Amino acid sequence: MPNEVFLLGLSPGELVVYSYLKRCENRKTHHCWPSYKTIGRAVRMSENTVRKYVLKLEERGLITTEPTSQFDSEGRKRNGNLLYTMYPIGEVMSQFYQGQFERLNLLALQSRAAARLEQYSGSGKKNRL
């Protein structure tokens, strides 16, 4: 498990599901495809809880998922497990820091706007008196 993951503020559930996916990951392709049921059994969570944490990991940019399909013995197409792609931690951290930087810039803009509004509001009161 890369140490940088602990800087991302993952919840315990997100961390345990991510850890399991990293364990299953093919290090050359960065892919794995365990089912929700398999993950749930391994980490002692329900399939719905696993699904919730997988969605959160996707939102955070740690993984992507793609549906897969397979054919049964009679040639009928069936849904398969999700194909998980695990992003290299360097890319994830770069995106995380970029997001932090953008949030700081937004806060600075909001602070400057509030100061200007306060200055404008204050000067209007003085002129009325």
Secondary structure as GFF3:
##gff-version 3
##sequence-region A 1 129
A	DSSP	three_ten_helix	3	7	.	.	.	ID=ss1
A	DSSP	alpha_helix	12	24	.	.	.	ID=ss2
A	DSSP	beta_strand	31	32	.	.	.	ID=ss3
A	DSSP	alpha_helix	36	43	.	.	.	ID=ss4
A	DSSP	alpha_helix	47	59	.	.	.	ID=ss5
A	DSSP	beta_strand	63	71	.	.	.	ID=ss6
A	DSSP	beta_strand	77	86	.	.	.	ID=ss7
A	DSSP	alpha_helix	89	128	.	.	.	ID=ss8
###
